[in-house]
Amino acid sequence: MNGVVALFTEVPTMTMQNIYNVGYVVLIANALVAFMLNVSVVFLVCPKLNNFEPCVLIRARLERHRHSS
């Protein structure tokens, strides 16, 4: 949804100078924060990680559900 709105409102007027004004450090820091937010959501959604394997319990339930369907 945000991408569609930005496509029509911001992208037509955006130039490389806008990106240079923000700076690469800020853009990379933003990407790292977004990545760490995604990692934190995994830890919140699946608190019983076993040796950092992603959501073992949820994966097992999905497999049982697939076989029963």
CORGIFEN-V204151 format. One record per residue. N is the residue number from 1. RES is the residue in one letter. OMEGA is omega in whole degrees, -180 to 180 (NA if undefined). NEAR is the number of other C-alpha atoms within 8 Angstrom. D_LAST is the distance of its C-alpha to the last C-alpha in Angstrom with 1 decimal. Layout:
BEGIN
n={N & N}
res={RES & RES}
omega={OMEGA & OMEGA}
near={NEAR & NEAR}
d_last={D_LAST & D_LAST}
END
This chain:
BEGIN
n={1 & 2 & 3 & 4 & 5 & 6 & 7 & 8 & 9 & 10 & 11 & 12 & 13 & 14 & 15 & 16 & 17 & 18 & 19 & 20 & 21 & 22 & 23 & 24 & 25 & 26 & 27 & 28 & 29 & 30 & 31 & 32 & 33 & 34 & 35 & 36 & 37 & 38 & 39 & 40 & 41 & 42 & 43 & 44 & 45 & 46 & 47 & 48 & 49 & 50 & 51 & 52 & 53 & 54 & 55 & 56 & 57 & 58 & 59 & 60 & 61 & 62 & 63 & 64 & 65 & 66 & 67 & 68 & 69}
res={M & N & G & V & V & A & L & F & T & E & V & P & T & M & T & M & Q & N & I & Y & N & V & G & Y & V & V & L & I & A & N & A & L & V & A & F & M & L & N & V & S & V & V & F & L & V & C & P & K & L & N & N & F & E & P & C & V & L & I & R & A & R & L & E & R & H & R & H & S & S}
omega={179 & 180 & 179 & 179 & 180 & -180 & -178 & -175 & -173 & -175 & -179 & -179 & -177 & 176 & 176 & 178 & 176 & 180 & 178 & 179 & 178 & 178 & -178 & -178 & -180 & 180 & 178 & 177 & 178 & 179 & 179 & 178 & 179 & 178 & -180 & 175 & 177 & 178 & -179 & 178 & 177 & 179 & 179 & -177 & -176 & -175 & -178 & 178 & 180 & -178 & 178 & 173 & -173 & 169 & -179 & -178 & 180 & 179 & 180 & 177 & 179 & 179 & 178 & -180 & 178 & -178 & -179 & -179 & NA}
near={4 & 5 & 6 & 7 & 8 & 9 & 9 & 8 & 8 & 8 & 8 & 7 & 6 & 7 & 6 & 6 & 6 & 8 & 9 & 8 & 6 & 8 & 8 & 8 & 6 & 8 & 9 & 8 & 8 & 8 & 8 & 8 & 8 & 8 & 8 & 8 & 8 & 8 & 8 & 8 & 8 & 11 & 9 & 7 & 6 & 10 & 7 & 6 & 11 & 7 & 4 & 5 & 7 & 8 & 10 & 9 & 7 & 8 & 8 & 8 & 8 & 8 & 8 & 8 & 8 & 7 & 6 & 5 & 4}
d_last={32.7 & 35.6 & 35.6 & 36.1 & 38.9 & 40.5 & 40.4 & 42.7 & 44.8 & 45.4 & 44.7 & 47.5 & 50.1 & 48.8 & 51.0 & 51.1 & 53.9 & 51.5 & 49.4 & 52.6 & 53.8 & 50.7 & 50.9 & 48.6 & 48.7 & 47.3 & 44.5 & 43.5 & 43.8 & 41.5 & 38.9 & 39.1 & 38.8 & 35.7 & 34.1 & 35.1 & 33.7 & 30.3 & 30.7 & 31.7 & 28.6 & 26.4 & 28.6 & 28.4 & 24.6 & 24.0 & 27.2 & 26.2 & 26.4 & 27.1 & 29.9 & 29.0 & 25.6 & 23.6 & 21.2 & 20.2 & 18.6 & 16.5 & 15.4 & 14.4 & 12.3 & 10.6 & 10.1 & 8.7 & 6.2 & 5.3 & 5.6 & 3.8 & 0.0}
END
